[in-house]
Amino acid sequence: MNSLLHVENLVAGWERPATPPVSLALDAGEILGLTGPNGVGKSTLLAAFAGRARVFSGRMEQRKDLRLALQTQDVPPVVGLPLSGRELLALTAAASDGLPLWLSDRLDVRLDRLSGGQRHYLALWAILQAPADLVLLDEPTNNLDAAGVAHLAAALHERARAGAGIVVVSHDAAFVEAVCDRTVVLGARDGE
Amino acid sequence: MVSELFLIPFLTGLGLAIFLPLLGCYLRLRDEWLAALAYAHVAAAGALLALVGGLAPVIVGMAAAGLAGLGKRFFAVRLTGGASYALLFLGGWSVAVLVAANQPLAERLGHAMFDGQLYFADGSQLALVAVAGLIGLLILRLLSQHLLLAHVYPDFFRVRGMKAWPIQSGFDVLAALLLALATMNMGVMGAFALVFIPPWLAFRRARNWRGGLWLAVLIGVLSYLAAFMIALGFDQPFGPILALLLISLGLVIA
């Protein structure tokens, strides 16, 4: 299999099916956007790619020995924890090279003393730059200002050029349009 | 300390004052500080039952706490929100007090563990604390990155195919054994004070995780030294003096 990820008519969910049937393939160096209305199952599909959600029907293949990195919408629980940005990056073996200046000079500050946007971007960076073949990002632009969104777009292109495949779930149509090579729009399941 | 009579208890307590705050940092990371009280009480109950049954209290106390740490995982689904620790704590306390109240043989050891007397430690206990402390520190060092990663990025941890249960159960058993050992030597509340207060203060003040570990150990050791001297100088039980010192320090710093 040449693709990193290949799915055909995949229906995923938790206790019951929660996504419409989806077919897609992702190669190394590609950025794929997943969009659609709220509740259509974008995050569930991402969780299925990561092996967390249940596959009810269809087929999913991943390249052998694929290293995954998954960013969810859950905020890392760092409030009250004496953990610096540098230590956070070390946990996922992410490099700090390429961080924006407004973060690179704050790497030794505790995460719970950064602003919400700074903390979110650093937490995202730790996943994005972790050694991985396939990077799965769920609503990465949440809590980011315009400068953060612009830097993220450049970082995604850089990561893809380095050979990673990236799947981005986002409600931000402009961001998906600007960043992704292809977009899959999820519609409601039949009967809903 | 001048007297050799107190040298062995002093060194035993010093070893505990180094590794208990470190252990406490990881318990606090996992929001499981109540585990310290639970394991300490289970260890006390096990030790008192062992005394009545003619067995070695230290071994049985550690075994009881170790089993509690190992068994916790099997009840985790039903006993959420710290309920398992609360039940272990109450169960251990009830058994320990009942045994001490009804068995004259167990009464003295019961008082020592609940009053927090350090001065009964002998050479074998010092050796046990030294060996267990060193092994515990090595294991903590090995588990540290995994425990932090599993806490901060549980999903990333899972998608990398890392199994959480060996790390969590390994830590639970380690915590239970070290706390049991500490309970046998400095009492339930002395051990709890060193597990809870230094990490609490260090988490508030430290600039990073590594600094937090060092700060917790520093607070633990300095408080221990002061408590040992005060308790010895004024002929007071060690545990309450240590707890009061740490509380005072906590209120000043916090």
Interface residues (C-beta under 8 A of the other chain):
Chain A: A50 G51 R52 R67 L68 A69 L70 Q71 T72 D74 P76 P77 V78 G80 L81 P82 L83 S84 R86 E87 L88 L91 T92 D108 V109 R110 A126 I127 A130
Chain B: L29 Q145 L148 L149 H151 V152 Y153 D155 F156 R158 V159 R160 A202 F203 R204 R205 A206 R207 N208 W209 R210 G211 G212
